[in-house]
Amino acid sequence: MAEKGDTPDLDGTDLRIAIVVARFNQDVTRRLLRGAQEALQKHGVEDPDVYWVPGSLELPVTALALAEKGAHDAIVCLGAVIRGETFHFEVVAMQAAMGIMQVQLDTGVPITFGVLTTDDAEQALARSGLKNNKGAEAAEAAIEMANLLAEIQG
Ligand code: INI
């Protein structure tokens, strides 16, 4: 049997991708969004749909609605949870991660986690720049997973 996924298939042509992005800390999430959109465009994804939500805790239910609708091959979730700004940092970060994972496993639609969880704003800005951009990484992971699952499912 051929080995699958040893080199990522990043051909986004014909893939339908949605991005869900949190407004909370939008100075950072706008940068993640730009990184994700640029990466999708680079790999041939046309016109990704973008849905803004209030904060990272609203990412999972929005991803669920999109996954259940079935119009997208993969969904990219973007957010920024910054420790210094909330005493319930752990709650927001963990529930966003767990919720997204639950939706992904319940629906079988790949949903990637471009949610920064950092100690401070400086770390968040450093991970949402031109070179190091976790939004771009989440976008590429979405393309790769959409292609891999399509290959497995035939
Ligand atoms: N949402 C974030 O995306 N990042 C945060 O750092 C954050 N903090 O600090 O609280 C945050 N809170 C809002 C939360 O995601 C919900 O939008 C809110 O609780 C309403 O449900």
Backbone and ligand atoms as CSV (ligand in chain L), in Angstrom:
chain,resi,resn,atom,element,x,y,z
A,1,MET,N,N,0.840,-1.201,0.000
A,1,MET,CA,C,0.000,0.000,0.000
A,1,MET,C,C,0.872,1.248,0.000
A,2,ALA,N,N,0.434,2.241,-0.745
A,2,ALA,CA,C,1.189,3.492,-0.776
A,2,ALA,C,C,1.096,4.188,0.581
A,3,GLU,N,N,2.146,4.940,0.886
A,3,GLU,CA,C,2.135,5.691,2.140
A,3,GLU,C,C,1.397,7.000,1.906
A,4,LYS,N,N,0.428,7.308,2.740
A,4,LYS,CA,C,-0.382,8.519,2.545
A,4,LYS,C,C,-0.011,9.561,3.596
A,5,GLY,N,N,0.134,10.782,3.162
A,5,GLY,CA,C,0.324,11.883,4.099
A,5,GLY,C,C,1.761,12.128,4.496
A,6,ASP,N,N,2.718,11.368,3.907
A,6,ASP,CA,C,4.119,11.602,4.277
A,6,ASP,C,C,4.585,12.963,3.786
A,7,THR,N,N,4.065,13.367,2.622
A,7,THR,CA,C,4.220,14.775,2.240
A,7,THR,C,C,2.810,15.340,2.103
A,8,PRO,N,N,2.557,16.485,2.708
A,8,PRO,CA,C,1.187,17.001,2.710
A,8,PRO,C,C,0.709,17.373,1.319
A,9,ASP,N,N,-0.532,17.006,1.008
A,9,ASP,CA,C,-1.162,17.444,-0.246
A,9,ASP,C,C,-1.828,18.785,0.039
A,10,LEU,N,N,-1.192,19.841,-0.439
A,10,LEU,CA,C,-1.689,21.195,-0.165
A,10,LEU,C,C,-2.373,21.804,-1.383
A,11,ASP,N,N,-2.880,20.945,-2.259
A,11,ASP,CA,C,-3.627,21.455,-3.414
A,11,ASP,C,C,-5.047,21.829,-2.964
A,12,GLY,N,N,-5.290,23.112,-2.921
A,12,GLY,CA,C,-6.596,23.575,-2.443
A,12,GLY,C,C,-7.613,23.810,-3.538
A,13,THR,N,N,-7.205,23.503,-4.779
A,13,THR,CA,C,-8.130,23.704,-5.899
A,13,THR,C,C,-9.384,22.868,-5.667
A,14,ASP,N,N,-10.528,23.461,-5.851
A,14,ASP,CA,C,-11.823,22.781,-5.698
A,14,ASP,C,C,-12.232,22.533,-4.243
A,15,LEU,N,N,-11.408,22.919,-3.281
A,15,LEU,CA,C,-11.831,22.752,-1.878
A,15,LEU,C,C,-12.675,23.941,-1.444
A,16,ARG,N,N,-13.688,23.637,-0.645
A,16,ARG,CA,C,-14.514,24.701,-0.057
A,16,ARG,C,C,-14.164,24.788,1.422
A,17,ILE,N,N,-13.625,25.932,1.805
A,17,ILE,CA,C,-13.130,26.092,3.181
A,17,ILE,C,C,-13.835,27.270,3.833
A,18,ALA,N,N,-14.222,27.087,5.093
A,18,ALA,CA,C,-14.784,28.192,5.876
A,18,ALA,C,C,-13.800,28.571,6.977
A,19,ILE,N,N,-13.783,29.841,7.277
A,19,ILE,CA,C,-12.975,30.343,8.393
A,19,ILE,C,C,-13.936,30.930,9.425
A,20,VAL,N,N,-13.786,30.522,10.685
A,20,VAL,CA,C,-14.541,31.133,11.786
A,20,VAL,C,C,-13.532,31.864,12.659
A,21,VAL,N,N,-13.779,33.141,12.885
A,21,VAL,CA,C,-12.763,33.952,13.564
A,21,VAL,C,C,-13.405,34.753,14.694
A,22,ALA,N,N,-12.722,34.767,15.842
A,22,ALA,CA,C,-13.237,35.462,17.025
A,22,ALA,C,C,-12.864,36.949,16.994
A,23,ARG,N,N,-13.847,37.800,17.376
A,23,ARG,CA,C,-13.576,39.248,17.433
A,23,ARG,C,C,-12.757,39.647,18.654
A,24,PHE,N,N,-12.850,38.851,19.738
A,24,PHE,CA,C,-12.105,39.161,20.957
A,24,PHE,C,C,-10.604,39.186,20.605
A,25,ASN,N,N,-9.918,40.207,21.073
A,25,ASN,CA,C,-8.500,40.402,20.715
A,25,ASN,C,C,-8.328,40.518,19.196
A,26,GLN,N,N,-9.190,41.334,18.578
A,26,GLN,CA,C,-9.184,41.322,17.115
A,26,GLN,C,C,-7.971,41.994,16.494
A,27,ASP,N,N,-7.190,42.724,17.291
A,27,ASP,CA,C,-5.923,43.195,16.732
A,27,ASP,C,C,-5.039,42.002,16.360
A,28,VAL,N,N,-5.177,40.926,17.131
A,28,VAL,CA,C,-4.422,39.699,16.824
A,28,VAL,C,C,-5.186,38.827,15.822
A,29,THR,N,N,-6.487,38.669,16.023
A,29,THR,CA,C,-7.210,37.713,15.160
A,29,THR,C,C,-7.321,38.197,13.712
A,30,ARG,N,N,-7.303,39.526,13.529
A,30,ARG,CA,C,-7.281,40.028,12.141
A,30,ARG,C,C,-5.992,39.603,11.439
A,31,ARG,N,N,-4.905,39.565,12.191
A,31,ARG,CA,C,-3.618,39.126,11.617
A,31,ARG,C,C,-3.663,37.626,11.309
A,32,LEU,N,N,-4.276,36.855,12.204
A,32,LEU,CA,C,-4.421,35.414,11.946
A,32,LEU,C,C,-5.280,35.192,10.699
A,33,LEU,N,N,-6.343,35.995,10.586
A,33,LEU,CA,C,-7.241,35.861,9.427
A,33,LEU,C,C,-6.493,36.171,8.135
A,34,ARG,N,N,-5.723,37.238,8.159
A,34,ARG,CA,C,-4.970,37.579,6.943
A,34,ARG,C,C,-4.001,36.458,6.579
A,35,GLY,N,N,-3.328,35.903,7.588
A,35,GLY,CA,C,-2.402,34.790,7.333
A,35,GLY,C,C,-3.131,33.595,6.738
A,36,ALA,N,N,-4.304,33.285,7.290
A,36,ALA,CA,C,-5.081,32.139,6.792
A,36,ALA,C,C,-5.547,32.396,5.364
A,37,GLN,N,N,-6.065,33.598,5.103
A,37,GLN,CA,C,-6.567,33.895,3.755
A,37,GLN,C,C,-5.436,33.849,2.730
A,38,GLU,N,N,-4.288,34.382,3.108
A,38,GLU,CA,C,-3.156,34.366,2.164
A,38,GLU,C,C,-2.708,32.940,1.873
A,39,ALA,N,N,-2.672,32.107,2.923
A,39,ALA,CA,C,-2.243,30.709,2.719
A,39,ALA,C,C,-3.254,29.971,1.840
A,40,LEU,N,N,-4.536,30.198,2.069
A,40,LEU,CA,C,-5.553,29.518,1.256
A,40,LEU,C,C,-5.446,29.948,-0.201
A,41,GLN,N,N,-5.274,31.252,-0.395
A,41,GLN,CA,C,-5.149,31.759,-1.769
A,41,GLN,C,C,-3.921,31.161,-2.453
A,42,LYS,N,N,-2.806,31.109,-1.699
A,42,LYS,CA,C,-1.558,30.564,-2.258
A,42,LYS,C,C,-1.750,29.126,-2.749
A,43,HIS,N,N,-2.595,28.373,-2.056
A,43,HIS,CA,C,-2.778,26.962,-2.405
A,43,HIS,C,C,-4.015,26.721,-3.280
A,44,GLY,N,N,-4.602,27.799,-3.793
A,44,GLY,CA,C,-5.637,27.637,-4.814
A,44,GLY,C,C,-7.064,27.558,-4.303
A,45,VAL,N,N,-7.265,27.831,-3.011
A,45,VAL,CA,C,-8.639,27.822,-2.487
A,45,VAL,C,C,-9.313,29.124,-2.903
A,46,GLU,N,N,-10.472,29.001,-3.529
A,46,GLU,CA,C,-11.164,30.197,-4.004
A,46,GLU,C,C,-12.175,30.686,-2.992
A,47,ASP,N,N,-12.095,31.966,-2.691
A,47,ASP,CA,C,-13.174,32.637,-1.974
A,47,ASP,C,C,-13.645,31.959,-0.686
A,48,PRO,N,N,-12.768,31.743,0.281
A,48,PRO,CA,C,-13.225,31.099,1.522
A,48,PRO,C,C,-14.266,31.959,2.243
A,49,ASP,N,N,-15.285,31.320,2.792
A,49,ASP,CA,C,-16.299,32.049,3.563
A,49,ASP,C,C,-15.713,32.395,4.934
A,50,VAL,N,N,-16.007,33.588,5.421
A,50,VAL,CA,C,-15.492,34.027,6.725
A,50,VAL,C,C,-16.672,34.368,7.632
A,51,TYR,N,N,-16.680,33.796,8.816
A,51,TYR,CA,C,-17.731,34.059,9.810
A,51,TYR,C,C,-17.076,34.600,11.079
A,52,TRP,N,N,-17.473,35.818,11.471
A,52,TRP,CA,C,-16.968,36.408,12.724
A,52,TRP,C,C,-17.892,36.019,13.875
A,53,VAL,N,N,-17.301,35.716,15.028
A,53,VAL,CA,C,-18.076,35.409,16.242
A,53,VAL,C,C,-17.500,36.242,17.391
A,54,PRO,N,N,-18.254,36.383,18.507
A,54,PRO,CA,C,-17.769,37.276,19.572
A,54,PRO,C,C,-16.411,36.874,20.151
A,55,GLY,N,N,-16.277,35.611,20.548
A,55,GLY,CA,C,-15.025,35.189,21.177
A,55,GLY,C,C,-14.740,33.725,20.890
A,56,SER,N,N,-13.630,33.241,21.431
A,56,SER,CA,C,-13.211,31.866,21.134
A,56,SER,C,C,-14.213,30.835,21.629
A,57,LEU,N,N,-14.977,31.172,22.680
A,57,LEU,CA,C,-15.963,30.210,23.176
A,57,LEU,C,C,-17.110,29.993,22.190
A,58,GLU,N,N,-17.274,30.901,21.247
A,58,GLU,CA,C,-18.344,30.749,20.253
A,58,GLU,C,C,-17.854,30.018,18.992
A,59,LEU,N,N,-16.574,29.690,18.941
A,59,LEU,CA,C,-16.062,29.003,17.741
A,59,LEU,C,C,-16.692,27.614,17.563
A,60,PRO,N,N,-16.766,26.788,18.641
A,60,PRO,CA,C,-17.238,25.412,18.418
A,60,PRO,C,C,-18.662,25.320,17.889
A,61,VAL,N,N,-19.600,26.086,18.447
A,61,VAL,CA,C,-20.991,25.938,17.989
A,61,VAL,C,C,-21.145,26.444,16.554
A,62,THR,N,N,-20.344,27.413,16.195
A,62,THR,CA,C,-20.404,27.922,14.824
A,62,THR,C,C,-19.814,26.889,13.866
A,63,ALA,N,N,-18.712,26.292,14.290
A,63,ALA,CA,C,-18.127,25.218,13.468
A,63,ALA,C,C,-19.105,24.056,13.335
A,64,LEU,N,N,-19.830,23.771,14.410
A,64,LEU,CA,C,-20.813,22.676,14.355
A,64,LEU,C,C,-21.909,22.975,13.326
A,65,ALA,N,N,-22.429,24.201,13.366
A,65,ALA,CA,C,-23.485,24.570,12.411
A,65,ALA,C,C,-22.979,24.424,10.980
A,66,LEU,N,N,-21.762,24.868,10.750
A,66,LEU,CA,C,-21.195,24.772,9.399
A,66,LEU,C,C,-20.949,23.316,9.007
A,67,ALA,N,N,-20.395,22.553,9.945
A,67,ALA,CA,C,-20.095,21.143,9.636
A,67,ALA,C,C,-21.385,20.385,9.337
A,68,GLU,N,N,-22.434,20.665,10.111
A,68,GLU,CA,C,-23.709,19.958,9.889
A,68,GLU,C,C,-24.351,20.356,8.564
A,69,LYS,N,N,-24.130,21.593,8.162
A,69,LYS,CA,C,-24.686,22.036,6.881
A,69,LYS,C,C,-24.019,21.306,5.711
A,70,GLY,N,N,-22.752,20.962,5.888
A,70,GLY,CA,C,-22.079,20.115,4.902
A,70,GLY,C,C,-21.591,20.812,3.654
A,71,ALA,N,N,-21.508,22.130,3.697
A,71,ALA,CA,C,-21.118,22.856,2.481
A,71,ALA,C,C,-19.602,23.070,2.382
A,72,HIS,N,N,-18.843,22.634,3.393
A,72,HIS,CA,C,-17.395,22.888,3.387
A,72,HIS,C,C,-16.615,21.588,3.603
A,73,ASP,N,N,-15.446,21.528,2.975
A,73,ASP,CA,C,-14.580,20.360,3.131
A,73,ASP,C,C,-13.764,20.441,4.410
A,74,ALA,N,N,-13.562,21.641,4.912
A,74,ALA,CA,C,-12.810,21.822,6.162
A,74,ALA,C,C,-13.133,23.205,6.715
A,75,ILE,N,N,-12.903,23.349,8.011
A,75,ILE,CA,C,-13.196,24.608,8.688
A,75,ILE,C,C,-11.963,25.014,9.485
A,76,VAL,N,N,-11.635,26.281,9.407
A,76,VAL,CA,C,-10.482,26.826,10.145
A,76,VAL,C,C,-11.016,27.713,11.269
A,77,CYS,N,N,-10.639,27.429,12.499
A,77,CYS,CA,C,-11.067,28.269,13.628
A,77,CYS,C,C,-9.901,29.129,14.103
A,78,LEU,N,N,-10.165,30.431,14.250
A,78,LEU,CA,C,-9.115,31.368,14.645
A,78,LEU,C,C,-9.544,32.162,15.875
A,79,GLY,N,N,-8.626,32.294,16.825
A,79,GLY,CA,C,-8.919,33.077,18.022
A,79,GLY,C,C,-7.624,33.400,18.755
A,80,ALA,N,N,-7.748,34.253,19.761
A,80,ALA,CA,C,-6.576,34.597,20.579
A,80,ALA,C,C,-7.022,34.681,22.030
A,81,VAL,N,N,-6.492,33.775,22.830
A,81,VAL,CA,C,-6.787,33.792,24.265
A,81,VAL,C,C,-5.489,34.175,24.975
A,82,ILE,N,N,-5.557,35.306,25.677
A,82,ILE,CA,C,-4.337,35.865,26.259
A,82,ILE,C,C,-4.469,35.863,27.775
A,83,ARG,N,N,-3.508,35.200,28.446
A,83,ARG,CA,C,-3.606,34.956,29.874
A,83,ARG,C,C,-3.752,36.240,30.682
A,84,GLY,N,N,-2.944,37.239,30.350
A,84,GLY,CA,C,-2.952,38.461,31.135
A,84,GLY,C,C,-4.303,39.162,31.160
A,85,GLU,N,N,-5.160,38.835,30.224
A,85,GLU,CA,C,-6.406,39.586,30.085
A,85,GLU,C,C,-7.592,38.935,30.761
A,86,THR,N,N,-7.412,37.742,31.285
A,86,THR,CA,C,-8.561,37.092,31.914
A,86,THR,C,C,-8.116,36.109,32.976
A,87,PHE,N,N,-8.834,36.098,34.097
A,87,PHE,CA,C,-8.512,35.100,35.119
A,87,PHE,C,C,-9.087,33.747,34.728
A,88,HIS,N,N,-10.028,33.749,33.767
A,88,HIS,CA,C,-10.542,32.449,33.342
A,88,HIS,C,C,-9.916,32.010,32.019
A,89,PHE,N,N,-8.662,32.395,31.841
A,89,PHE,CA,C,-7.877,32.004,30.666
A,89,PHE,C,C,-7.995,30.501,30.390
A,90,GLU,N,N,-7.763,29.702,31.449
A,90,GLU,CA,C,-7.757,28.246,31.256
A,90,GLU,C,C,-9.128,27.762,30.760
A,91,VAL,N,N,-10.185,28.345,31.301
A,91,VAL,CA,C,-11.539,27.921,30.911
A,91,VAL,C,C,-11.765,28.212,29.430
A,92,VAL,N,N,-11.474,29.443,29.025
A,92,VAL,CA,C,-11.720,29.817,27.628
A,92,VAL,C,C,-10.842,28.975,26.697
A,93,ALA,N,N,-9.560,28.852,27.034
A,93,ALA,CA,C,-8.636,28.120,26.158
A,93,ALA,C,C,-9.030,26.646,26.063
A,94,MET,N,N,-9.292,26.033,27.219
A,94,MET,CA,C,-9.597,24.593,27.226
A,94,MET,C,C,-10.935,24.290,26.566
A,95,GLN,N,N,-11.944,25.108,26.872
A,95,GLN,CA,C,-13.264,24.817,26.317
A,95,GLN,C,C,-13.294,25.053,24.806
A,96,ALA,N,N,-12.576,26.044,24.356
A,96,ALA,CA,C,-12.504,26.259,22.905
A,96,ALA,C,C,-11.852,25.046,22.244
A,97,ALA,N,N,-10.743,24.593,22.816
A,97,ALA,CA,C,-10.031,23.449,22.229
A,97,ALA,C,C,-10.879,22.179,22.293
A,98,MET,N,N,-11.474,21.932,23.452
A,98,MET,CA,C,-12.271,20.707,23.604
A,98,MET,C,C,-13.510,20.743,22.710
A,99,GLY,N,N,-14.131,21.924,22.618
A,99,GLY,CA,C,-15.337,22.047,21.801
A,99,GLY,C,C,-15.032,21.800,20.332
A,100,ILE,N,N,-13.947,22.368,19.878
A,100,ILE,CA,C,-13.577,22.198,18.465
A,100,ILE,C,C,-13.243,20.735,18.190
A,101,MET,N,N,-12.514,20.111,19.108
A,101,MET,CA,C,-12.189,18.691,18.922
A,101,MET,C,C,-13.455,17.834,18.914
A,102,GLN,N,N,-14.378,18.157,19.811
A,102,GLN,CA,C,-15.630,17.374,19.875
A,102,GLN,C,C,-16.404,17.476,18.559
A,103,VAL,N,N,-16.507,18.698,18.021
A,103,VAL,CA,C,-17.261,18.889,16.772
A,103,VAL,C,C,-16.583,18.122,15.641
A,104,GLN,N,N,-15.259,18.196,15.617
A,104,GLN,CA,C,-14.510,17.509,14.562
A,104,GLN,C,C,-14.773,16.003,14.614
A,105,LEU,N,N,-14.719,15.436,15.824
A,105,LEU,CA,C,-14.906,13.989,15.944
A,105,LEU,C,C,-16.368,13.589,15.749
A,106,ASP,N,N,-17.285,14.432,16.178
A,106,ASP,CA,C,-18.716,14.106,16.020
A,106,ASP,C,C,-19.166,14.182,14.566
A,107,THR,N,N,-18.583,15.085,13.800
A,107,THR,CA,C,-19.069,15.300,12.431
A,107,THR,C,C,-18.175,14.672,11.369
A,108,GLY,N,N,-16.910,14.443,11.698
A,108,GLY,CA,C,-15.974,13.930,10.701
A,108,GLY,C,C,-15.445,14.990,9.752
A,109,VAL,N,N,-15.855,16.228,9.972
A,109,VAL,CA,C,-15.321,17.323,9.142
A,109,VAL,C,C,-14.050,17.853,9.807
A,110,PRO,N,N,-12.943,17.954,9.063
A,110,PRO,CA,C,-11.731,18.474,9.688
A,110,PRO,C,C,-11.885,19.938,10.103
A,111,ILE,N,N,-11.570,20.196,11.344
A,111,ILE,CA,C,-11.678,21.561,11.871
A,111,ILE,C,C,-10.352,21.877,12.541
A,112,THR,N,N,-9.642,22.852,12.024
A,112,THR,CA,C,-8.306,23.087,12.550
A,112,THR,C,C,-8.309,24.207,13.581
A,113,PHE,N,N,-7.306,24.143,14.451
A,113,PHE,CA,C,-7.266,24.952,15.671
A,113,PHE,C,C,-6.220,26.049,15.529
A,114,GLY,N,N,-6.662,27.188,15.055
A,114,GLY,CA,C,-5.764,28.335,14.957
A,114,GLY,C,C,-6.056,29.321,16.071
A,115,VAL,N,N,-6.142,28.787,17.279
A,115,VAL,CA,C,-6.431,29.631,18.442
A,115,VAL,C,C,-5.150,29.775,19.251
A,116,LEU,N,N,-4.651,30.993,19.340
A,116,LEU,CA,C,-3.452,31.230,20.131
A,116,LEU,C,C,-3.813,31.216,21.607
A,117,THR,N,N,-2.992,30.582,22.411
A,117,THR,CA,C,-3.152,30.651,23.868
A,117,THR,C,C,-1.793,31.089,24.404
A,118,THR,N,N,-1.704,32.349,24.760
A,118,THR,CA,C,-0.391,32.902,25.098
A,118,THR,C,C,-0.424,33.610,26.452
A,119,ASP,N,N,0.767,33.829,26.993
A,119,ASP,CA,C,0.869,34.517,28.290
A,119,ASP,C,C,0.607,36.014,28.158
A,120,ASP,N,N,0.961,36.580,27.006
A,120,ASP,CA,C,0.785,38.028,26.855
A,120,ASP,C,C,0.575,38.399,25.374
A,121,ALA,N,N,0.269,39.674,25.168
A,121,ALA,CA,C,-0.030,40.158,23.816
A,121,ALA,C,C,1.199,40.059,22.912
A,122,GLU,N,N,2.369,40.283,23.496
A,122,GLU,CA,C,3.600,40.225,22.687
A,122,GLU,C,C,3.770,38.838,22.046
A,123,GLN,N,N,3.541,37.799,22.833
A,123,GLN,CA,C,3.650,36.436,22.288
A,123,GLN,C,C,2.590,36.210,21.200
A,124,ALA,N,N,1.405,36.760,21.419
A,124,ALA,CA,C,0.334,36.587,20.427
A,124,ALA,C,C,0.695,37.291,19.119
A,125,LEU,N,N,1.244,38.491,19.225
A,125,LEU,CA,C,1.629,39.220,18.007
A,125,LEU,C,C,2.758,38.489,17.280
A,126,ALA,N,N,3.677,37.902,18.051
A,126,ALA,CA,C,4.803,37.189,17.439
A,126,ALA,C,C,4.342,35.954,16.664
A,127,ARG,N,N,3.190,35.399,17.039
A,127,ARG,CA,C,2.684,34.197,16.363
A,127,ARG,C,C,1.625,34.518,15.302
A,128,SER,N,N,1.453,35.792,15.054
A,128,SER,CA,C,0.464,36.181,14.027
A,128,SER,C,C,1.086,37.164,13.039
A,129,GLY,N,N,2.386,36.999,12.827
A,129,GLY,CA,C,3.110,37.906,11.942
A,129,GLY,C,C,3.176,37.390,10.522
A,130,LEU,N,N,4.055,38.007,9.755
A,130,LEU,CA,C,4.160,37.631,8.350
A,130,LEU,C,C,4.854,36.283,8.179
A,131,LYS,N,N,5.903,36.047,8.993
A,131,LYS,CA,C,6.651,34.789,8.839
A,131,LYS,C,C,6.044,33.687,9.698
A,132,ASN,N,N,5.871,33.968,10.965
A,132,ASN,CA,C,5.287,32.986,11.886
A,132,ASN,C,C,3.819,33.356,12.089
A,133,ASN,N,N,2.939,32.618,11.437
A,133,ASN,CA,C,1.514,32.961,11.521
A,133,ASN,C,C,0.697,31.672,11.700
A,134,LYS,N,N,0.132,31.531,12.893
A,134,LYS,CA,C,-0.603,30.291,13.208
A,134,LYS,C,C,-1.917,30.196,12.431
A,135,GLY,N,N,-2.403,31.315,11.932
A,135,GLY,CA,C,-3.582,31.268,11.067
A,135,GLY,C,C,-3.237,30.588,9.752
A,136,ALA,N,N,-2.076,30.930,9.211
A,136,ALA,CA,C,-1.620,30.293,7.971
A,136,ALA,C,C,-1.404,28.798,8.191
A,137,GLU,N,N,-0.828,28.445,9.337
A,137,GLU,CA,C,-0.601,27.016,9.628
A,137,GLU,C,C,-1.920,26.261,9.737
A,138,ALA,N,N,-2.893,26.873,10.388
A,138,ALA,CA,C,-4.205,26.212,10.528
A,138,ALA,C,C,-4.873,26.070,9.166
A,139,ALA,N,N,-4.680,27.052,8.297
A,139,ALA,CA,C,-5.262,26.980,6.950
A,139,ALA,C,C,-4.625,25.839,6.157
A,140,GLU,N,N,-3.317,25.719,6.251
A,140,GLU,CA,C,-2.643,24.634,5.522
A,140,GLU,C,C,-3.033,23.274,6.092
A,141,ALA,N,N,-3.176,23.198,7.395
A,141,ALA,CA,C,-3.604,21.928,8.009
A,141,ALA,C,C,-5.012,21.560,7.524
A,142,ALA,N,N,-5.865,22.563,7.336
A,142,ALA,CA,C,-7.232,22.304,6.860
A,142,ALA,C,C,-7.212,21.727,5.450
A,143,ILE,N,N,-6.388,22.303,4.579
A,143,ILE,CA,C,-6.278,21.782,3.204
A,143,ILE,C,C,-5.763,20.352,3.229
A,144,GLU,N,N,-4.685,20.148,3.976
A,144,GLU,CA,C,-4.073,18.816,4.049
A,144,GLU,C,C,-5.086,17.785,4.557
A,145,MET,N,N,-5.798,18.121,5.607
A,145,MET,CA,C,-6.740,17.150,6.183
A,145,MET,C,C,-7.942,16.905,5.273
A,146,ALA,N,N,-8.420,17.954,4.600
A,146,ALA,CA,C,-9.530,17.752,3.660
A,146,ALA,C,C,-9.113,16.781,2.562
A,147,ASN,N,N,-7.890,16.961,2.055
A,147,ASN,CA,C,-7.413,16.072,0.988
A,147,ASN,C,C,-7.171,14.654,1.501
A,148,LEU,N,N,-6.604,14.540,2.704
A,148,LEU,CA,C,-6.315,13.206,3.252
A,148,LEU,C,C,-7.615,12.443,3.524
A,149,LEU,N,N,-8.596,13.108,4.120
A,149,LEU,CA,C,-9.857,12.421,4.418
A,149,LEU,C,C,-10.599,12.050,3.137
A,150,ALA,N,N,-10.514,12.909,2.124
A,150,ALA,CA,C,-11.151,12.582,0.841
A,150,ALA,C,C,-10.497,11.347,0.238
A,151,GLU,N,N,-9.196,11.273,0.369
A,151,GLU,CA,C,-8.446,10.109,-0.144
A,151,GLU,C,C,-8.865,8.827,0.601
A,152,ILE,N,N,-8.965,8.921,1.909
A,152,ILE,CA,C,-9.336,7.754,2.703
A,152,ILE,C,C,-10.769,7.326,2.400
A,153,GLN,N,N,-11.646,8.325,2.256
A,153,GLN,CA,C,-13.064,8.001,2.065
A,153,GLN,C,C,-13.381,7.629,0.613
A,154,GLY,N,N,-12.445,7.922,-0.247
A,154,GLY,CA,C,-12.609,7.496,-1.651
A,154,GLY,C,C,-13.498,8.383,-2.438
L,1,INI,N1,N,-12.402,35.208,24.209
L,1,INI,C1,C,-11.288,35.106,23.471
L,1,INI,O1,O,-11.354,34.749,22.303
L,1,INI,N2,N,-10.072,35.400,24.021
L,1,INI,C2,C,-9.941,35.794,25.316
L,1,INI,O2,O,-8.775,36.052,25.755
L,1,INI,C3,C,-11.104,35.919,26.104
L,1,INI,N3,N,-11.004,36.372,27.468
L,1,INI,O3,O,-9.981,36.902,27.828
L,1,INI,O4,O,-11.967,36.272,28.237
L,1,INI,C4,C,-12.355,35.603,25.519
L,1,INI,N4,N,-13.481,35.707,26.238
L,1,INI,C5,C,-14.787,35.786,25.628
L,1,INI,C6,C,-15.387,34.424,25.413
L,1,INI,O5,O,-14.736,33.729,24.367
L,1,INI,C7,C,-16.868,34.554,25.040
L,1,INI,O6,O,-16.997,35.297,23.853
L,1,INI,C8,C,-17.703,35.220,26.123
L,1,INI,O7,O,-17.508,34.581,27.364
L,1,INI,C9,C,-19.217,35.144,25.757
L,1,INI,O8,O,-19.633,33.790,25.687
